[in-house]
Amino acid sequence: MKRYDRRKSSQMKRFVVALVTASASVALAVMPATAQAAGTEDGAPLVAAENEIIDQLGTLGWPGQDPENFYPGAAGHADSDTASVVWGTPGNAGSYQVEAKCAQFLTASLKHAYTWATDTWFTSGIGFRSPSSEQYYKAFTDTAPGGALEDMSDHISRPSAQRVRDLHLGSIIAVKYLDGSEGGATGHMMTVESVSSFERDGNSGTQEYAVTVADSTSNPHGVAFSSKTSPHWAFKDSRVEGSPGLTTKEWSGAGRGTIFIQADATTGKPTGYWWGRNEAAFNKVADRPMVFVDVTR
């Protein structure tokens, strides 16, 4: 499959952000937003920004949105260090676009949702205008005096308990890959939309949670099976084409899916995760540590 590329009219673009890897430049145009007081937890604008672009593109269906919504390097699309994330005009789905990997999508969404999320803020706090997943994770775990987390404390808060059950709408999950990954990803970034208890392993020493997230991925959360009895359908990822009993196909890009995180029953802290409901591979935190943070105004 060849990458589809076409230019959109500038009149259709309310917001455009071009994101690149940490070593390159970033071009950014930000729409004004209402001034907000610092200190109050509020991830709602971030969720709203991501939901808008996912839902608008979703009206195109699959494969209709594939030319506008994809993860570079996946599903036949050329890999690229640059990214383009466009918030267009509601009702005109073709004016929206996501050509971005997970960290790039999060960065663009933060910049679109909050006036404080500028290149200067990212550079002073994390050290990069467009951080990778690994760089986000490093910053969110840098608790040393004068470290990155302190530099970002005006708008990023890290709950000390780090309990999975405390995740909520707008929480950010950063995962670092210590065991490597296909495609060379350094980790993964997700924005939480909902959290619910879900018993998965029958072990009284652990508690599992179904965490619905918005992200940009190279493959959906969960394996799309056409079988009507597949457990995938109760947690269908928005990047799956098809329905129970019909032919299915997986796509990439921005969307919503459900990741299953296991926690220690006593501490509540994560011990690992499954990428989707019907995926057997369990990723231990020893190999793929994760950290949770909240956005504050």
C-alpha positions, -999 to 999 in steps of 0.1 A, spaced: 0 0 0 14 34 -10 12 63 13 -16 86 3 -6 123 4 -27 153 -6 -27 190 3 -56 205 21 -68 240 17 -54 263 44 -89 277 49 -99 243 63 -72 242 89 -80 258 123 -50 243 139 -19 227 125 11 214 144 41 198 127 60 176 151 94 160 146 119 140 167 137 157 195 167 167 174 148 185 147 126 216 146 89 221 153 65 244 136 34 253 156 3 275 154 -19 275 184 -55 286 187 -62 309 217 -78 293 247 -94 306 279 -68 316 305 -68 291 334 -56 293 370 -27 271 379 -28 242 403 -62 226 397 -62 191 381 -80 193 348 -73 168 320 -107 174 304 -94 198 276 -68 172 266 -95 145 264 -118 168 245 -91 176 219 -83 140 213 -119 129 212 -127 156 186 -101 145 162 -107 108 167 -145 112 164 -144 135 133 -120 111 115 -142 82 126 -171 94 105 -150 86 74 -150 49 85 -124 24 73 -107 24 50 -119 59 43 -99 75 71 -67 57 64 -53 84 41 -58 109 69 -52 89 100 -23 66 103 8 57 123 40 64 102 57 31 94 26 10 99 0 -6 76 18 2 44 26 38 52 61 52 49 80 57 82 89 93 91 103 113 119 80 142 112 43 143 120 12 163 111 -18 166 134 -46 189 122 -78 200 140 -101 210 112 -137 222 110 -163 201 129 -186 184 104 -159 184 77 -140 152 86 -116 155 57 -102 187 72 -88 166 102 -56 147 100 -33 125 122 0 113 108 18 108 141 32 83 165 20 81 201 42 107 218 38 131 188 0 128 190 0 135 228 23 165 223 1 180 196 -30 174 217 -15 191 247 -5 221 226 -39 223 211 -57 220 245 -37 243 267 -22 277 261 7 270 285 18 239 264 42 258 242 76 248 227 92 268 255 74 249 282 83 216 267 119 226 262 124 240 297 107 210 314 115 180 293 143 193 272 126 187 239 99 204 219 86 171 207 96 144 233 97 107 225 79 83 248 112 75 265 118 112 271 83 117 285 89 87 308 123 100 320 108 135 327 78 121 346 100 99 368 127 126 375 117 134 411 150 149 421 151 185 435 153 208 406 146 179 382 122 178 352 91 170 373 97 200 395 102 222 364 69 209 350 50 211 384 30 241 373 11 219 349 20 183 356 14 165 388 26 129 396 4 112 422 27 96 448 7 64 453 8 55 416 -22 33 420 -40 20 389 -74 25 405 -67 62 409 -64 67 372 -92 89 358 -104 109 328 -74 129 315 -46 110 333 -16 103 312 2 69 311 38 68 300 54 34 293 91 28 287 102 -2 267 133 -18 282 129 -50 262 128 -34 227 99 -35 203 91 -40 167 97 -8 148 121 6 173 95 23 196 110 36 228 77 33 247 41 43 245 19 73 256 -18 71 264 -45 94 277 -70 77 300 -108 80 293 -122 55 318 -111 28 343 -130 -2 357 -121 -33 377 -118 -64 355 -109 -98 369 -86 -115 344 -62 -139 360 -82 -153 390 -53 -144 413 -63 -130 447 -29 -113 450 -36 -91 420 -64 -69 406 -69 -61 370 -83 -30 354 -98 -23 320 -84 11 311 -99 28 280 -74 51 264 -69 75 235 -36 71 216 -20 67 183 -8 31 177 7 9 150 -18 -18 158 -51 -17 178 -56 -28 214 -67 -65 211 -67 -88 181 -96 -84 157 -112 -118 152 -144 -123 131 -157 -149 155 -189 -138 172 -176 -153 205 -143 -134 205 -138 -114 238 -124 -86 217 -158 -74 207 -167 -63 242 -137 -39 241 -135 -32 203 -108 -8 193 -119 21 170 -91 11 146 -108 -22 137 -129 -25 106 -157 -51 108 -180 -66 134 -188 -100 149 -192 -127 123 -178 -106 95 -144 -101 80 -122 -79 100 -91 -57 93 -69 -38 116 -57 -2 109 -33 22 126 -34 58 138 -53 77 164 -82 60 181 -96 45 213 -90 11 227 -87 -7 260 -55 -18 277 -56 -42 307 -34 -33 336 -26 -57 365 -20 -42 399 -7 -56 432 -38 -62 454 -21 -46 484 -2 -16 470 -24 -9 440 7 -3 419 10 -17 384 27 -50 380 23 -53 342 -3 -51 314 -19 -69 285 -22 -48 253 -57 -60 247 -85 -82 260 -77 -113 240 -39 -109 238 -19 -134 258 14 -116 261 18 -101 296 43 -72 298 59 -70 332 68 -36 346 103 -49 350 105 -49 312 81 -21 305 77 2 335 49 28 335 42 60 353 10 80 358 7 118 358 -22 143 358 -25 176 339 -32 207 360 -43 241 348 
